Amino acid sequence: MTDVSLIEIHNATIWRGNSLVFDGLTLRIDQHEPTVILGPNGSGKTTLLKVIMRELYPVDREGSWVRILGRDAWNVWELRSHIGVVSDDLQAHYRANTSGLDVVLSGYLSSVGVHGSLASRISRTRRAHAADVMSMLGVGEMRDKPLAQMSTGQQRRCLLARALVHDPDTLILDEPTAGLDLAASFDYLARIRRLVEEGRNIVLVTHLLNEIPPEIGRVILLRGGVIVADGRKDAVLTVENLRRTYSTDLRLATVHGYYVACPPGDPSLT
């Protein structure tokens, strides 16, 4: 599938319930093109994520399509072997008493948890692999611990392990540091950077400028269902573009490859 785009959306009209979110959206993201979709709350980021993961579909009309890896239709289990997703929304759907290992194992089933007869469908080999991925992410000791007894950062790493058990080519991370304290945020972002350095493609969906790893080179700015700017990070992340996207005045700085926004009256950043 190396000769097709990861995501190709053409002239798509997309509703979420009774709300029109996108009208004539056209967007293409290639494989092996680490990308950030950045915008304020309500800009359409979550809707776009649901479209990519085949949870929402565009209005069916001639000359309009959404293709993932070149295909209009996917079996959800097959798609998960190519694209893994980590989101705060997904995390919220798990029961508080679900063990860390069951969170990870549910990635094989595209389910929320492993309950009843589902457990019998998971082989010993897959269980061992899930435990290895948890250890790689520093949560191996959380195998039998329920989510309620974990920190939010540990829960998020279990969700990341869930996405990685299929060894997908691409990870889509939705608001990756939501609910994390400073130390947990830094740890999680460092793990994302290592995944990019190892060759994993990342599509990051966020409203926070400082979540963008230096290794990600493309930025799409989204506001009110409209693409404000799209292109190289250094060309897109400008004061003018960010003002248009967030409807606020600001100053902009870079620190070790990260972009930081601050109030316009702050003289400490240049």
C-alpha positions in Angstrom: 0.0 0.0 0.0 3.0 2.3 -0.3 1.7 3.9 -3.5 -1.6 5.2 -2.0 -2.4 8.0 0.4 -3.0 7.3 4.1 -6.1 9.6 4.0 -7.7 11.2 0.9 -10.9 13.3 1.4 -12.4 15.0 -1.6 -15.2 17.5 -1.6 -16.8 15.9 1.4 -19.9 17.2 3.2 -20.0 15.7 6.7 -22.7 16.0 9.3 -22.5 15.1 13.0 -26.0 14.6 14.1 -27.9 17.7 13.1 -24.7 19.8 12.8 -23.0 20.4 9.5 -19.3 20.2 10.3 -17.6 20.1 6.9 -18.9 21.4 3.6 -16.7 20.5 0.6 -13.7 19.4 2.7 -10.7 18.3 0.6 -7.6 16.9 2.4 -4.8 14.5 1.7 -2.3 13.0 4.1 0.3 10.6 2.7 1.8 7.6 4.4 5.0 8.2 6.3 4.0 11.9 6.6 3.9 12.8 10.4 1.2 15.4 10.6 -0.5 17.6 13.2 -4.2 18.7 12.9 -4.3 21.7 15.2 -7.3 23.9 16.1 -9.5 25.1 18.9 -12.3 23.2 20.6 -15.2 22.9 18.2 -13.1 23.3 15.1 -14.0 19.8 13.7 -11.0 17.8 14.9 -13.0 15.1 16.6 -15.4 14.8 13.7 -12.5 14.5 11.3 -11.0 11.7 13.5 -14.3 9.8 13.4 -14.4 10.1 9.6 -10.9 8.7 9.4 -11.8 5.8 11.7 -15.0 5.1 9.7 -17.3 6.0 12.5 -18.8 8.8 10.4 -19.4 8.9 6.6 -19.8 11.9 4.2 -22.9 12.6 2.3 -23.1 10.2 -0.6 -22.9 12.2 -3.8 -21.0 12.2 -7.1 -17.5 13.6 -7.0 -17.2 13.2 -3.2 -15.2 10.5 -1.3 -13.2 9.5 1.7 -10.6 6.9 1.1 -8.3 5.4 3.7 -5.2 3.7 2.3 -6.9 3.9 -1.2 -10.1 2.2 -0.2 -13.6 3.5 0.3 -14.7 0.6 2.6 -12.9 -1.2 5.4 -13.5 -4.0 7.8 -12.8 -2.3 11.1 -10.6 -5.1 12.4 -8.5 -5.1 9.3 -8.2 -1.3 9.5 -6.9 -1.5 13.0 -3.9 -3.5 11.8 -2.8 -0.5 9.8 -4.0 2.4 12.0 -4.0 2.5 15.8 -5.9 5.2 17.7 -5.4 6.6 21.2 -8.0 9.1 22.5 -9.3 10.5 25.8 -12.8 9.6 24.5 -11.9 5.9 24.1 -10.3 5.9 27.6 -13.5 7.2 29.1 -15.5 4.2 27.8 -13.5 1.6 29.8 -14.9 0.4 33.1 -13.0 1.4 36.2 -12.3 -2.2 37.2 -10.8 -3.2 33.8 -7.3 -4.5 34.2 -4.4 -3.0 32.4 -3.8 -6.2 30.4 -7.5 -6.4 29.4 -7.3 -2.8 28.1 -4.3 -3.8 25.9 -5.9 -7.2 24.8 -9.0 -5.4 23.7 -7.0 -3.9 20.9 -7.0 -7.3 19.2 -10.8 -7.3 19.2 -11.5 -3.6 18.5 -13.6 -3.7 21.7 -13.8 -1.8 25.0 -12.4 -4.4 27.4 -12.4 -8.2 27.2 -15.5 -9.7 28.7 -17.2 -13.1 28.7 -16.5 -15.3 25.6 -14.3 -12.6 24.1 -11.4 -13.7 26.3 -11.3 -17.2 24.7 -10.6 -15.6 21.3 -7.2 -14.3 22.4 -4.3 -16.7 22.1 -1.4 -17.2 24.6 0.9 -15.7 22.0 -1.1 -12.5 21.8 -1.3 -12.3 25.6 2.5 -12.6 25.8 2.9 -10.0 23.1 0.5 -7.6 24.9 2.5 -8.0 28.1 5.7 -7.3 26.2 4.3 -4.1 24.7 3.2 -2.9 28.2 6.7 -3.5 29.6 8.2 -1.6 26.7 6.0 1.4 27.6 6.8 1.2 31.3 3.5 -0.2 32.5 4.3 -3.9 32.7 3.5 -3.9 36.5 0.0 -2.7 35.7 -1.1 -5.9 34.0 -3.5 -7.0 36.8 -4.2 -3.5 38.2 -7.6 -2.0 37.5 -7.7 1.4 35.8 -9.2 3.0 38.9 -6.0 2.4 40.7 -3.7 3.8 38.0 -2.7 7.4 37.4 -4.1 9.0 34.2 -0.6 8.8 32.7 -0.5 5.0 33.3 -4.0 4.6 31.9 -3.0 6.5 28.8 0.1 4.3 28.3 -2.1 1.3 28.5 -4.3 2.8 25.7 -1.1 3.4 23.7 -0.1 -0.3 24.2 -3.6 -1.2 23.0 -3.0 0.6 19.8 0.5 -0.9 19.3 -0.3 -4.6 19.7 -1.2 -4.8 16.0 2.1 -3.0 15.1 0.3 -0.5 13.0 2.1 1.7 10.5 0.3 4.8 11.7 -0.8 6.0 15.1 -3.5 8.6 15.5 -3.3 10.4 18.8 -6.2 12.5 19.9 -5.4 15.2 22.5 -2.6 12.9 23.9 -1.9 14.8 27.1 -5.5 15.6 28.1 -5.8 15.2 31.9 -2.1 14.6 32.4 0.1 16.6 34.9 3.3 18.2 33.7 5.6 15.2 34.5 3.2 12.7 32.8 2.8 15.0 29.8 6.6 15.2 29.3 6.9 11.5 29.7 4.2 10.8 27.2 5.4 13.3 24.6 8.9 11.8 24.9 7.5 8.4 24.1 5.7 9.8 21.1 9.0 11.3 19.9 10.7 7.9 20.2 8.0 6.3 18.1 8.5 8.8 15.4 12.2 8.3 15.5 11.7 4.5 15.2 9.8 5.1 11.9 6.2 5.1 13.2 3.9 7.5 11.3 2.0 9.8 13.7 -1.1 11.9 13.1 -1.6 14.1 16.1 -4.9 15.8 16.7 -4.7 18.6 19.3 -5.6 22.1 20.3 -2.3 22.6 22.2 0.6 24.1 20.3 3.2 22.8 22.8 2.2 19.1 22.1 3.7 19.1 18.7 6.9 17.1 18.6 9.8 18.7 16.7 10.0 15.6 14.4 6.5 16.3 13.0 6.9 18.5 9.9 3.4 19.2 8.6 0.7 21.2 10.3 -3.0 21.6 9.3 -4.8 24.5 11.0 -8.5 23.9 11.4 -11.2 26.3 12.5 -15.0 26.0 12.2 -14.7 23.1 9.7 -12.4 25.1 7.4 -8.7 24.6 6.8 -7.1 27.9 7.7 -3.6 26.8 6.6 -1.8 23.6 5.6 1.9 22.9 4.9 5.3 22.9 6.5 5.3 23.6 10.2 7.7 26.6 9.9 5.5 28.2 7.3 2.1 27.4 8.9 2.8 28.2 12.5 3.0 32.0 12.3 1.4 34.6 14.5 -1.0 35.7 11.8 -2.2 32.1 11.1 -2.6 31.3 14.8 -4.5 34.5 15.4 -6.9 33.6 12.6 -7.3 30.0 13.9 -7.8 30.9 17.6 -9.3 34.4 17.3 -6.9 35.8 19.8 -3.8 37.9 19.9 -0.6 36.1 20.9 3.2 36.0 20.7 5.1 33.0 19.4 8.4 31.4 20.4 10.3 28.2 19.7 12.1 26.3 22.5 14.3 23.3 21.5 12.1 22.7 18.5 8.8 23.1 20.3 6.5 26.0 19.5 5.1 28.0 22.5 2.3 30.6 22.5 2.1 33.3 25.1 -0.1 36.3 25.8 0.8 39.4 23.7 1.9 41.4 26.6 4.6 39.0 27.8 8.0 40.6 27.1 10.0 37.5 28.2 9.6 35.6 24.9 10.8 36.8 21.5 
